Amino acid sequence: MSFTADVSRIAEKMNTTAEEVARRTFVAVFESVIMDTPVDTGRLRGNWQATTLSPAQGKLDRFGHSGPFANVKAVVHKPNLYYLTNNLPYAERIEYDGWSHTKAPRGMVRINVTRMESILRSQMK
């Protein structure tokens, strides 16, 4: 079954719109990516940026997860094309090159993309 069909079926069971189910799912996935980001100083976690239409450019001088969480909730509020971007130079190395083999051995983004279906299904609960 496709993602769209799953969303529609779940929305019907929840007596809500498909857009609301998709929005909740994107918020949950983005927040999971942020929380699965390894923390040393907190800067990597703080640099996640949610945007619409195009990926974020530049880096932020932000630490921890509260800023990114607020950003995700502010951006993911209506149907759109969403991006979650981290432009720190070592984000890609942690995701793919094992720079954090003890805290994020399978990455931050990749692991949550594989969890997308289970996160979607958890929206029914």
N, CA, C and O atoms as a MOPAC input file, in Angstrom:
PM7 MOZYME 1SCF
protein

 N      0.84100 1    -1.17800 1     0.00000 1
 C      0.00000 1     0.00000 1     0.00000 1
 C      0.89100 1     1.24900 1     0.00000 1
 O      1.95400 1     1.24600 1     0.62200 1
 N      0.48100 1     2.28400 1    -0.67200 1
 C      1.28900 1     3.48600 1    -0.76000 1
 C      1.14500 1     4.33400 1     0.50400 1
 O      0.20500 1     4.15600 1     1.27900 1
 N      2.08600 1     5.25400 1     0.70100 1
 C      2.04600 1     6.17100 1     1.83800 1
 C      0.74700 1     6.96400 1     1.83100 1
 O      0.11100 1     7.12400 1     2.87200 1
 N      0.34900 1     7.46200 1     0.66000 1
 C     -0.87300 1     8.25900 1     0.53800 1
 C     -2.10200 1     7.44500 1     0.92700 1
 O     -2.98000 1     7.94100 1     1.63200 1
 N     -2.16400 1     6.21500 1     0.47400 1
 C     -3.29600 1     5.36000 1     0.82200 1
 C     -3.31900 1     5.06600 1     2.31200 1
 O     -4.38100 1     5.07000 1     2.93400 1
 N     -2.13300 1     4.80700 1     2.89500 1
 C     -2.05400 1     4.58200 1     4.34300 1
 C     -2.55000 1     5.79300 1     5.10800 1
 O     -3.31900 1     5.65900 1     6.06000 1
 N     -2.11400 1     6.97200 1     4.69700 1
 C     -2.51700 1     8.21400 1     5.37000 1
 C     -4.02700 1     8.38800 1     5.27800 1
 O     -4.67000 1     8.72800 1     6.27100 1
 N     -4.59300 1     8.16300 1     4.11400 1
 C     -6.03300 1     8.32400 1     3.93000 1
 C     -6.81800 1     7.33600 1     4.78300 1
 O     -7.82900 1     7.69900 1     5.38300 1
 N     -6.35900 1     6.09900 1     4.83900 1
 C     -7.03700 1     5.07300 1     5.63400 1
 C     -6.97000 1     5.40300 1     7.11800 1
 O     -7.96000 1     5.25700 1     7.83500 1
 N     -5.82300 1     5.84100 1     7.57500 1
 C     -5.65400 1     6.20100 1     8.97700 1
 C     -6.49200 1     7.42900 1     9.31500 1
 O     -7.10200 1     7.48700 1    10.38300 1
 N     -6.52600 1     8.40200 1     8.42300 1
 C     -7.33100 1     9.61000 1     8.64800 1
 C     -8.80600 1     9.25200 1     8.78600 1
 O     -9.50700 1     9.79600 1     9.64000 1
 N     -9.26500 1     8.34600 1     7.95400 1
 C    -10.66900 1     7.92500 1     8.02800 1
 C    -10.96600 1     7.27100 1     9.37900 1
 O    -11.99800 1     7.54700 1     9.99100 1
 N    -10.07000 1     6.41200 1     9.83800 1
 C    -10.26200 1     5.75000 1    11.13500 1
 C    -10.21900 1     6.74400 1    12.28600 1
 O    -10.90800 1     6.56800 1    13.29000 1
 N     -9.40500 1     7.79200 1    12.13900 1
 C     -9.26300 1     8.78800 1    13.20400 1
 C    -10.29100 1     9.90800 1    13.09400 1
 O    -10.34800 1    10.79200 1    13.94800 1
 N    -11.10800 1     9.86700 1    12.03300 1
 C    -12.10000 1    10.91100 1    11.79800 1
 C    -11.43600 1    12.29600 1    11.71400 1
 O    -11.87300 1    13.25700 1    12.34700 1
 N    -10.38700 1    12.35800 1    10.92400 1
 C     -9.66600 1    13.60600 1    10.69500 1
 C     -9.25800 1    13.65700 1     9.23300 1
 O     -9.64400 1    12.78700 1     8.45300 1
 N     -8.49000 1    14.65600 1     8.85500 1
 C     -8.06800 1    14.78700 1     7.45700 1
 C     -6.72900 1    14.09500 1     7.22000 1
 O     -5.93000 1    13.91100 1     8.13900 1
 N     -6.51100 1    13.72100 1     5.97300 1
 C     -5.22600 1    13.12800 1     5.59400 1
 C     -4.09500 1    14.12400 1     5.82400 1
 O     -2.98700 1    13.73400 1     6.19300 1
 N     -4.37000 1    15.40500 1     5.60900 1
 C     -3.35100 1    16.43800 1     5.80900 1
 C     -2.91200 1    16.48800 1     7.27400 1
 O     -1.72800 1    16.65200 1     7.56600 1
 N     -3.86400 1    16.34600 1     8.18500 1
 C     -3.52700 1    16.37400 1     9.61100 1
 C     -2.69400 1    15.15400 1     9.99800 1
 O     -1.74400 1    15.27900 1    10.77000 1
 N     -3.03300 1    13.99200 1     9.48000 1
 C     -2.25000 1    12.78000 1     9.76700 1
 C     -0.84800 1    12.93200 1     9.20300 1
 O      0.12500 1    12.59700 1     9.87800 1
 N     -0.72600 1    13.43300 1     7.97800 1
 C      0.59300 1    13.63800 1     7.36900 1
 C      1.39900 1    14.65100 1     8.17000 1
 O      2.59000 1    14.45000 1     8.41100 1
 N      0.75200 1    15.74300 1     8.58500 1
 C      1.44200 1    16.76800 1     9.37100 1
 C      1.97600 1    16.16900 1    10.67000 1
 O      3.14200 1    16.36600 1    11.01100 1
 N      1.14500 1    15.45500 1    11.38000 1
 C      1.58000 1    14.83700 1    12.64100 1
 C      2.73200 1    13.85900 1    12.41200 1
 O      3.65800 1    13.77200 1    13.21800 1
 N      2.66000 1    13.13400 1    11.30900 1
 C      3.71700 1    12.17000 1    11.00200 1
 C      5.03300 1    12.88000 1    10.70700 1
 O      6.08200 1    12.46900 1    11.20200 1
 N      4.98800 1    13.94000 1     9.90700 1
 C      6.21500 1    14.68500 1     9.61400 1
 C      6.80000 1    15.30000 1    10.88200 1
 O      8.01400 1    15.26100 1    11.08100 1
 N      5.95900 1    15.86300 1    11.73600 1
 C      6.45600 1    16.42500 1    12.99900 1
 C      7.13000 1    15.32500 1    13.81200 1
 O      8.22300 1    15.53300 1    14.34000 1
 N      6.49800 1    14.16000 1    13.92000 1
 C      7.06800 1    13.05500 1    14.70300 1
 C      8.39300 1    12.57200 1    14.11300 1
 O      9.34300 1    12.32100 1    14.85500 1
 N      8.46700 1    12.44000 1    12.79500 1
 C      9.71200 1    11.99200 1    12.14800 1
 C     10.80500 1    13.03000 1    12.34000 1
 O     11.92500 1    12.68000 1    12.71400 1
 N     10.50400 1    14.30000 1    12.09200 1
 C     11.50700 1    15.35400 1    12.24200 1
 C     11.99700 1    15.42600 1    13.68700 1
 O     13.19800 1    15.56900 1    13.91900 1
 N     11.09800 1    15.33100 1    14.65600 1
 C     11.51300 1    15.37100 1    16.05900 1
 C     12.36000 1    14.15000 1    16.41400 1
 O     13.28400 1    14.25400 1    17.22100 1
 N     12.05800 1    13.00200 1    15.82400 1
 C     12.86800 1    11.80600 1    16.06500 1
 C     14.27500 1    11.96400 1    15.50400 1
 O     15.25100 1    11.55700 1    16.13500 1
 N     14.37700 1    12.55800 1    14.31400 1
 C     15.70200 1    12.82900 1    13.72400 1
 C     16.49900 1    13.73300 1    14.66600 1
 O     17.67000 1    13.47600 1    14.94300 1
 N     15.85700 1    14.78400 1    15.15100 1
 C     16.53100 1    15.72900 1    16.04600 1
 C     16.99800 1    15.02100 1    17.31100 1
 O     18.14100 1    15.20300 1    17.72900 1
 N     16.14200 1    14.22200 1    17.92400 1
 C     16.50400 1    13.54800 1    19.16900 1
 C     17.52100 1    12.43100 1    18.95900 1
 O     18.25000 1    12.09000 1    19.89000 1
 N     17.58800 1    11.85300 1    17.76100 1
 C     18.57900 1    10.81900 1    17.46600 1
 C     19.92900 1    11.40100 1    17.06700 1
 O     20.87400 1    10.65800 1    16.80000 1
 N     20.01900 1    12.71700 1    17.02500 1
 C     21.27300 1    13.38800 1    16.69300 1
 C     22.19400 1    13.36000 1    17.91400 1
 O     21.80000 1    13.80100 1    18.99300 1
 N     23.40000 1    12.85300 1    17.75400 1
 C     24.33000 1    12.78400 1    18.88600 1
 C     24.62900 1    14.16500 1    19.46100 1
 O     24.65000 1    15.16700 1    18.74600 1
 N     24.85700 1    14.18900 1    20.75900 1
 C     25.12300 1    15.45500 1    21.44300 1
 C     26.50800 1    15.42500 1    22.06300 1
 O     26.83400 1    14.54800 1    22.86300 1
 N     27.30600 1    16.39200 1    21.68200 1
 C     28.56900 1    16.67500 1    22.35600 1
 C     28.37600 1    18.04900 1    22.98500 1
 O     28.25600 1    18.17500 1    24.20300 1
 N     28.34600 1    19.06500 1    22.14700 1
 C     28.07000 1    20.42300 1    22.63300 1
 C     26.59900 1    20.78800 1    22.47000 1
 O     26.12100 1    21.73200 1    23.09900 1
 N     25.87200 1    20.04300 1    21.62400 1
 C     24.47800 1    20.34900 1    21.33200 1
 C     24.30000 1    21.16400 1    20.06900 1
 O     23.17100 1    21.40500 1    19.64300 1
 N     25.38700 1    21.58800 1    19.46700 1
 C     25.29900 1    22.43000 1    18.26800 1
 C     24.73300 1    21.66800 1    17.07300 1
 O     23.93100 1    22.21800 1    16.31800 1
 N     25.13600 1    20.42000 1    16.89100 1
 C     24.61900 1    19.63500 1    15.76600 1
 C     23.10600 1    19.47200 1    15.89700 1
 O     22.37500 1    19.65700 1    14.92400 1
 N     22.64100 1    19.13400 1    17.07700 1
 C     21.20700 1    18.98000 1    17.30100 1
 C     20.49300 1    20.32100 1    17.09600 1
 O     19.39200 1    20.35600 1    16.54500 1
 N     21.09600 1    21.39500 1    17.52400 1
 C     20.48400 1    22.71500 1    17.40000 1
 C     20.43100 1    23.26000 1    15.99500 1
 O     19.69700 1    24.21300 1    15.73500 1
 N     21.19400 1    22.67900 1    15.07100 1
 C     21.24700 1    23.19400 1    13.70800 1
 C     20.25300 1    22.56700 1    12.74900 1
 O     20.29000 1    22.86800 1    11.55600 1
 N     19.37500 1    21.71300 1    13.22400 1
 C     18.32600 1    21.20800 1    12.34000 1
 C     17.37000 1    22.34300 1    12.03200 1
 O     16.91100 1    23.04600 1    12.93200 1
 N     17.07300 1    22.51700 1    10.75100 1
 C     16.20500 1    23.60600 1    10.30000 1
 C     15.09800 1    23.05300 1     9.40500 1
 O     15.37100 1    22.45300 1     8.36500 1
 N     13.85700 1    23.25900 1     9.81400 1
 C     12.70800 1    22.86800 1     8.99800 1
 C     12.31600 1    24.05100 1     8.12800 1
 O     12.21700 1    25.18400 1     8.59700 1
 N     12.09500 1    23.76400 1     6.84700 1
 C     11.68900 1    24.80500 1     5.89800 1
 C     10.67900 1    24.21000 1     4.92000 1
 O     10.47700 1    22.99700 1     4.86500 1
 N     10.05800 1    25.09200 1     4.15800 1
 C      9.19500 1    24.66100 1     3.06000 1
 C      9.79300 1    25.17600 1     1.76100 1
 O     10.55300 1    26.14400 1     1.74100 1
 N      9.43600 1    24.51400 1     0.69800 1
 C      9.79700 1    24.89000 1    -0.67500 1
 C     11.25200 1    24.66300 1    -1.04500 1
 O     11.52400 1    24.21500 1    -2.15800 1
 N     12.21500 1    24.95600 1    -0.14600 1
 C     13.62000 1    24.69200 1    -0.45800 1
 C     14.38800 1    24.45300 1     0.84500 1
 O     13.98400 1    24.93200 1     1.90400 1
 N     15.49400 1    23.71300 1     0.76300 1
 C     16.27700 1    23.44500 1     1.96900 1
 C     16.86500 1    24.72300 1     2.56400 1
 O     17.11100 1    25.69500 1     1.84900 1
 N     17.08400 1    24.71300 1     3.85600 1
 C     17.69500 1    25.86100 1     4.54200 1
 C     19.12200 1    26.05100 1     4.06100 1
 O     19.81200 1    25.09300 1     3.71400 1
 N     19.54300 1    27.28900 1     4.04800 1
 C     20.91700 1    27.64600 1     3.69900 1
 C     21.58600 1    28.16800 1     4.97200 1
 O     20.93500 1    28.81600 1     5.79100 1
 N     22.84200 1    27.89700 1     5.13600 1
 C     23.57200 1    28.44600 1     6.27000 1
 C     23.44400 1    27.62500 1     7.53700 1
 O     22.73300 1    26.62200 1     7.60300 1
 N     24.16700 1    28.10200 1     8.53800 1
 C     24.23400 1    27.43400 1     9.83500 1
 C     23.67900 1    28.36500 1    10.89700 1
 O     23.64300 1    29.58300 1    10.72200 1
 N     23.25000 1    27.77200 1    11.99800 1
 C     22.72400 1    28.54500 1    13.10700 1
 C     23.64600 1    28.44100 1    14.31200 1
 O     24.34900 1    27.44300 1    14.47800 1
 N     23.64300 1    29.44500 1    15.13100 1
 C     24.37600 1    29.40000 1    16.39600 1
 C     23.35600 1    29.05100 1    17.48400 1
 O     23.06700 1    29.85000 1    18.37500 1
 N     22.82400 1    27.83300 1    17.37900 1
 C     21.76000 1    27.37600 1    18.25600 1
 C     22.15900 1    26.01100 1    18.80400 1
 O     22.74100 1    25.19500 1    18.08900 1
 N     21.84700 1    25.76800 1    20.06400 1
 C     22.23600 1    24.52700 1    20.72700 1
 C     20.99700 1    23.84600 1    21.30200 1
 O     20.03200 1    24.51300 1    21.67600 1
 N     21.03000 1    22.50500 1    21.37100 1
 C     19.94300 1    21.75900 1    21.97500 1
 C     18.79200 1    21.50000 1    21.01900 1
 O     18.88300 1    21.78800 1    19.82600 1
 N     17.70200 1    20.95000 1    21.55600 1
 C     16.59000 1    20.54300 1    20.70000 1
 C     15.36000 1    21.45000 1    20.78000 1
 O     14.47300 1    21.33200 1    19.93400 1
 N     15.27400 1    22.33200 1    21.74600 1
 C     14.05500 1    23.13100 1    21.88100 1
 C     13.84900 1    24.08600 1    20.70700 1
 O     12.71800 1    24.25400 1    20.25200 1
 N     14.89600 1    24.70300 1    20.21300 1
 C     14.77400 1    25.58900 1    19.05400 1
 C     14.33100 1    24.84900 1    17.80400 1
 O     13.40300 1    25.29600 1    17.13000 1
 N     14.97400 1    23.71600 1    17.47100 1
 C     14.52300 1    22.96000 1    16.31200 1
 C     13.09100 1    22.43500 1    16.45800 1
 O     12.33900 1    22.42300 1    15.48300 1
 N     12.70300 1    21.99900 1    17.67200 1
 C     11.32700 1    21.52000 1    17.87400 1
 C     10.32800 1    22.63400 1    17.58400 1
 O      9.33200 1    22.41500 1    16.89600 1
 N     10.59400 1    23.83000 1    18.10800 1
 C      9.69500 1    24.96000 1    17.87700 1
 C      9.64200 1    25.30000 1    16.38900 1
 O      8.57600 1    25.61400 1    15.86000 1
 N     10.78000 1    25.23700 1    15.72100 1
 C     10.85300 1    25.50900 1    14.28100 1
 C     10.02000 1    24.49800 1    13.49500 1
 O      9.26900 1    24.87900 1    12.59800 1
 N     10.14600 1    23.21400 1    13.82600 1
 C      9.37900 1    22.17300 1    13.13600 1
 C      7.88500 1    22.43300 1    13.29000 1
 O      7.14300 1    22.39000 1    12.30900 1
 N      7.44300 1    22.70100 1    14.50800 1
 C      6.01000 1    22.90800 1    14.74500 1
 C      5.50200 1    24.17000 1    14.05600 1
 O      4.34300 1    24.21900 1    13.64400 1
 N      6.34100 1    25.18100 1    13.92700 1
 C      5.93700 1    26.41300 1    13.25200 1
 C      5.84400 1    26.22700 1    11.73700 1
 O      4.99600 1    26.83900 1    11.08800 1
 N      6.70200 1    25.39300 1    11.17700 1
 C      6.75900 1    25.21900 1     9.72400 1
 C      5.75900 1    24.17600 1     9.23200 1
 O      5.09700 1    24.37400 1     8.21200 1
 N      5.65200 1    23.06600 1     9.96100 1
 C      4.81300 1    21.95200 1     9.51300 1
 C      3.39500 1    22.15000 1    10.04600 1
 O      2.96900 1    21.46300 1    10.97500 1
 N      2.67100 1    23.09300 1     9.45000 1
 C      1.31600 1    23.36900 1     9.91900 1
 C      0.27100 1    23.30900 1     8.81600 1
 O     -0.92300 1    23.40700 1     9.10000 1
 N      0.68700 1    23.15000 1     7.57300 1
 C     -0.26000 1    23.01100 1     6.46900 1
 C      0.38900 1    22.14500 1     5.39600 1
 O      1.61000 1    21.99100 1     5.38300 1
 N     -0.40500 1    21.58300 1     4.50400 1
 C      0.16700 1    20.72200 1     3.46300 1
 C      1.20700 1    21.48700 1     2.64400 1
 O      0.95500 1    22.60100 1     2.18400 1
 N      2.35300 1    20.88500 1     2.47200 1
 C      3.42600 1    21.53100 1     1.75000 1
 C      4.53900 1    20.53200 1     1.50000 1
 O      4.43000 1    19.36600 1     1.88000 1
 N      5.59300 1    20.97800 1     0.87100 1
 C      6.81700 1    20.21500 1     0.70900 1
 C      7.74000 1    20.66800 1     1.82500 1
 O      8.06900 1    21.85100 1     1.91800 1
 N      8.16300 1    19.73700 1     2.67400 1
 C      8.97600 1    20.08300 1     3.84200 1
 C     10.40700 1    19.57500 1     3.68100 1
 O     10.66200 1    18.53800 1     3.06900 1
 N     11.32200 1    20.34400 1     4.25100 1
 C     12.72900 1    19.95700 1     4.29800 1
 C     13.19100 1    20.03300 1     5.74500 1
 O     12.77000 1    20.91000 1     6.50000 1
 N     14.05700 1    19.10800 1     6.11900 1
 C     14.76000 1    19.17700 1     7.39000 1
 C     16.23700 1    19.12600 1     7.03200 1
 O     16.72300 1    18.12700 1     6.50200 1
 N     16.94300 1    20.20600 1     7.32400 1
 C     18.31500 1    20.38600 1     6.85300 1
 C     19.24000 1    20.65400 1     8.02900 1
 O     18.87500 1    21.33900 1     8.98400 1
 N     20.44500 1    20.10300 1     7.94100 1
 C     21.48700 1    20.43100 1     8.90100 1
 C     22.74200 1    20.72100 1     8.08600 1
 O     23.29400 1    19.81800 1     7.45700 1
 N     23.18900 1    21.95600 1     8.09200 1
 C     24.29900 1    22.38300 1     7.24400 1
 C     25.66000 1    22.39600 1     7.92800 1
 O     26.62600 1    22.91400 1     7.36800 1
 N     25.75000 1    21.83900 1     9.12000 1
 C     27.07500 1    21.75700 1     9.73400 1
 C     27.91000 1    20.75000 1     8.95500 1
 O     27.38800 1    19.72000 1     8.52900 1
 N     29.19200 1    21.02800 1     8.76000 1
 C     30.01400 1    20.18000 1     7.89300 1
 C     30.13700 1    18.73600 1     8.36400 1
 O     30.34800 1    17.84400 1     7.54200 1
 N     30.01400 1    18.48700 1     9.64600 1
 C     30.17600 1    17.12200 1    10.13300 1
 C     28.86600 1    16.34400 1    10.22900 1
 O     28.89000 1    15.17100 1    10.60300 1
 N     27.73400 1    16.94800 1     9.90900 1
 C     26.44500 1    16.24100 1     9.95300 1
 C     26.43800 1    15.06700 1     8.97900 1
 O     25.99800 1    13.97100 1     9.32600 1
 N     26.92100 1    15.29300 1     7.77600 1
 C     26.96000 1    14.22900 1     6.77700 1
 C     27.91900 1    13.11900 1     7.19800 1
 O     27.65000 1    11.94200 1     6.95700 1
 N     29.02600 1    13.48400 1     7.82100 1
 C     29.99000 1    12.46600 1     8.26400 1
 C     29.41400 1    11.60300 1     9.37600 1
 O     29.68900 1    10.40500 1     9.43700 1
 N     28.62600 1    12.19400 1    10.24600 1
 C     27.98400 1    11.41400 1    11.30100 1
 C     26.90700 1    10.52000 1    10.68500 1
 O     26.75800 1     9.36200 1    11.07700 1
 N     26.16300 1    11.05600 1     9.72800 1
 C     25.08700 1    10.27900 1     9.08800 1
 C     25.63600 1     9.08100 1     8.31100 1
 O     25.09500 1     7.98100 1     8.42200 1
 N     26.69800 1     9.27600 1     7.52900 1
 C     27.16100 1     8.23300 1     6.60600 1
 C     28.52000 1     7.61800 1     6.90500 1
 O     28.77200 1     6.47800 1     6.51600 1
 N     29.39500 1     8.33900 1     7.58000 1
 C     30.77200 1     7.85700 1     7.71600 1
 C     31.10600 1     7.27400 1     9.08600 1
 O     32.26600 1     6.96000 1     9.35500 1
 N     30.12000 1     7.12800 1     9.94300 1
 C     30.35800 1     6.49700 1    11.23800 1
 C     31.12700 1     7.34400 1    12.22800 1
 O     31.76200 1     6.80400 1    13.13400 1
 N     31.08800 1     8.67300 1    12.07700 1
 C     31.81000 1     9.54000 1    13.01000 1
 C     31.27600 1     9.41700 1    14.42400 1
 O     31.97400 1     9.75800 1    15.37900 1
 N     30.07000 1     8.94500 1    14.57200 1
 C     29.50000 1     8.74000 1    15.90100 1
 C     28.98700 1     7.30500 1    15.98000 1
 O     27.78900 1     7.06400 1    16.12800 1
 N     29.90900 1     6.36800 1    15.87700 1
 C     29.53000 1     4.95700 1    15.79500 1
 C     28.87900 1     4.42700 1    17.07500 1
 O     28.22300 1     3.38700 1    17.03500 1
 N     29.04300 1     5.10900 1    18.19800 1
 C     28.38700 1     4.63700 1    19.41600 1
 C     27.03000 1     5.29800 1    19.63700 1
 O     26.12400 1     4.67000 1    20.18600 1
 N     26.87200 1     6.56400 1    19.21800 1
 C     25.61600 1     7.28100 1    19.46000 1
 C     24.66000 1     7.25200 1    18.27200 1
 O     23.44600 1     7.32700 1    18.45900 1
 N     25.17800 1     7.14700 1    17.07700 1
 C     24.32600 1     7.12900 1    15.87100 1
 C     24.93000 1     6.20300 1    14.82200 1
 O     25.27000 1     6.65300 1    13.72800 1
 N     25.06900 1     4.91900 1    15.13600 1
 C     25.74200 1     4.01200 1    14.20400 1
 C     25.02900 1     3.85400 1    12.86300 1
 O     25.67200 1     3.54900 1    11.85900 1
 N     23.71100 1     4.05500 1    12.83200 1
 C     22.95900 1     3.92600 1    11.57600 1
 C     22.42700 1     5.28600 1    11.12200 1
 O     21.45800 1     5.36100 1    10.36600 1
 N     23.06100 1     6.34300 1    11.58200 1
 C     22.67000 1     7.68300 1    11.17700 1
 C     21.53400 1     8.24400 1    11.99800 1
 O     21.05500 1     7.62000 1    12.94500 1
 N     21.11600 1     9.42900 1    11.61700 1
 C     20.02900 1    10.13100 1    12.30400 1
 C     18.80700 1    10.16600 1    11.39900 1
 O     17.68200 1     9.93800 1    11.84300 1
 N     19.04200 1    10.45100 1    10.13900 1
 C     17.95900 1    10.57600 1     9.17500 1
 C     17.56000 1     9.20000 1     8.65200 1
 O     16.38100 1     8.84700 1     8.65800 1
 N     18.52900 1     8.43500 1     8.20600 1
 C     18.24000 1     7.12400 1     7.60300 1
 C     17.42700 1     6.22900 1     8.51600 1
 O     16.49100 1     5.57000 1     8.06400 1
 N     17.76700 1     6.19600 1     9.78100 1
 C     17.06100 1     5.32500 1    10.72100 1
 C     15.60100 1     5.75100 1    10.85500 1
 O     14.71800 1     4.90500 1    10.99500 1
 N     15.35000 1     7.03700 1    10.81300 1
 C     13.97900 1     7.51800 1    10.96400 1
 C     13.17100 1     7.40900 1     9.68500 1
 O     11.94700 1     7.29500 1     9.74500 1
 N     13.81100 1     7.43900 1     8.54400 1
 C     13.09900 1     7.18900 1     7.29400 1
 C     12.59000 1     5.75300 1     7.30000 1
 O     11.47300 1     5.49000 1     6.85600 1
 N     13.39800 1     4.82400 1     7.79800 1
 C     12.94200 1     3.43300 1     7.86200 1
 C     11.82000 1     3.26000 1     8.88100 1
 O     11.03700 1     2.31600 1     8.77900 1
 N     11.73000 1     4.15300 1     9.85900 1
 C     10.66500 1     4.10000 1    10.87200 1
 C      9.39300 1     4.82400 1    10.43300 1
 O      8.39800 1     4.80000 1    11.15700 1
 N      9.40100 1     5.45700 1     9.28400 1
 C      8.27200 1     6.30600 1     8.85800 1
 C      6.94000 1     5.55900 1     8.91800 1
 O      5.95600 1     6.10300 1     9.42000 1
 N      6.89300 1     4.34700 1     8.42500 1
 C      5.62600 1     3.60600 1     8.41900 1
 C      5.14700 1     3.33000 1     9.83900 1
 O      3.96300 1     3.48800 1    10.13500 1
 N      6.05500 1     2.92200 1    10.71600 1
 C      5.62200 1     2.65700 1    12.09300 1
 C      5.21700 1     3.94800 1    12.81300 1
 O      4.31400 1     3.93400 1    13.64900 1
 N      5.87100 1     5.04600 1    12.49600 1
 C      5.48900 1     6.34100 1    13.07600 1
 C      4.11000 1     6.74400 1    12.56400 1
 O      3.28600 1     7.25400 1    13.32300 1
 N      3.86200 1     6.51500 1    11.28300 1
 C      2.55000 1     6.80100 1    10.71000 1
 C      1.47400 1     5.97500 1    11.42100 1
 O      0.43400 1     6.50500 1    11.81100 1
 N      1.72500 1     4.70900 1    11.58100 1
 C      0.75300 1     3.82800 1    12.23300 1
 C      0.53900 1     4.19800 1    13.70000 1
 O     -0.55000 1     4.00500 1    14.24200 1
 N      1.57500 1     4.72700 1    14.33400 1
 C      1.43600 1     5.13200 1    15.74000 1
 C      0.50000 1     6.33400 1    15.87900 1
 O      0.01100 1     6.60700 1    16.97500 1
 N      0.24700 1     7.04900 1    14.79100 1
 C     -0.65900 1     8.18800 1    14.83300 1
 C     -2.09900 1     7.73300 1    15.10400 1
 O     -2.93000 1     8.53400 1    15.53400 1
 N     -2.39400 1     6.46300 1    14.85700 1
 C     -3.73000 1     5.94300 1    15.11700 1
 C     -3.98700 1     5.77900 1    16.61600 1
 O     -5.13800 1     5.73300 1    17.05100 1
 N     -2.92900 1     5.69300 1    17.39200 1
 C     -3.08900 1     5.42800 1    18.82300 1
 C     -3.28700 1     6.69200 1    19.61000 1
 O     -3.43700 1     6.64200 1    20.83100 1

